[in-house]
Each structure stands twice: as structure tokens, then as C-alpha cells.
């Protein structure tokens, strides 16, 4: 676990910037999906429920992918040098 935190602290600046922007995008999609789910609570359309759940699942998956791919790309960059 400490090795993972060490790798996150020593990321390349461009890789870190891409990861940061990707996680920001995922958080925006999560907020949109939460607002859609709140709209479902007040209106009751089942389409909004499925749309909100699909968006929130996608945003969590993309967030994990940004983190993992950022670490892998940084590892490959450092290895090639």
C-alpha cells in the first residue's frame, strides 16, 4: 500500500495533470447523475433512474481507469528512460 502512495507522489507532471483533469471530469459526471437521480425521486420516471444509475456506474469506472492507466503510463515512461 505504501508503494502505491509513493508512486502517486512521484508521478510525472503531465501524467498527473491528465489524471487530475480526468478525475475532475468524472466528478462532474457523478454530480450530473446525482441530479438526474434526484429528478427521478421527484418525478418518478423510470427512464431517469436507469439513466442516472448508468451514468454513475460509468463515472466510477472511468475514475478507476484514469488512476490505473495514469500509474501504468508513468511506470512505462520511467522504465523507458
C-alpha positions in Angstrom: 0.0 0.0 0.0 2.8 2.4 0.8 4.4 1.6 -2.6 1.2 2.8 -4.3 1.2 6.0 -2.3 4.9 6.5 -3.1 4.1 6.0 -6.9 1.3 8.5 -6.7 3.5 11.1 -5.1 6.2 10.7 -7.7 4.1 10.9 -10.8 5.2 12.8 -13.9 3.7 16.3 -14.0 1.9 15.8 -17.4 0.6 12.4 -16.3 -0.6 13.9 -13.0 -2.3 16.7 -14.9 -4.2 14.3 -17.2 -5.2 12.2 -14.2 -6.4 15.3 -12.3 -8.4 16.5 -15.3 -9.9 13.1 -15.8 -11.0 12.8 -12.2 -12.5 16.2 -12.4 -14.5 15.2 -15.4 -15.6 12.0 -13.6 -16.7 14.0 -10.6 -18.8 16.3 -12.9 -20.5 13.3 -14.5 -21.2 12.0 -11.0 -22.8 15.2 -10.0 -24.9 15.2 -13.1 -26.0 11.7 -12.4 -26.9 12.6 -8.9 -29.0 15.4 -10.1 -30.7 13.1 -12.6 -31.4 10.6 -9.7 -32.9 13.4 -7.6 -35.1 14.4 -10.5 -36.2 10.8 -10.6 -37.2 10.9 -7.0 -39.4 13.9 -7.6 -40.9 13.0 -11.0 -40.8 9.2 -10.9 -39.9 8.4 -14.5 -38.2 5.1 -14.6 -36.1 6.2 -17.6 -34.4 8.8 -15.3 -33.5 6.1 -12.8 -31.8 3.9 -15.4 -30.0 6.9 -16.9 -28.7 8.1 -13.5 -27.5 4.7 -12.5 -25.8 4.1 -15.8 -24.0 7.5 -15.6 -22.9 7.0 -12.0 -21.5 3.5 -12.8 -19.7 4.8 -15.9 -18.2 7.7 -14.0 -16.8 5.4 -11.2 -15.4 3.0 -13.8 -13.7 5.9 -15.7 -12.3 7.3 -12.5 -10.7 4.0 -11.6 -9.4 3.7 -15.2 -7.8 7.2 -15.1 -6.0 6.3 -11.9 -4.8 2.9 -13.0 -3.8 4.0 -16.5 -2.0 7.0 -15.2 0.1 4.9 -12.9 0.8 2.4 -15.7 1.8 5.1 -18.2 4.0 6.8 -15.6 5.7 3.4 -14.9 6.3 2.9 -18.7 7.7 6.4 -19.1 10.1 5.9 -16.2 11.1 2.5 -17.4 12.0 3.6 -21.0 14.2 6.4 -19.7 
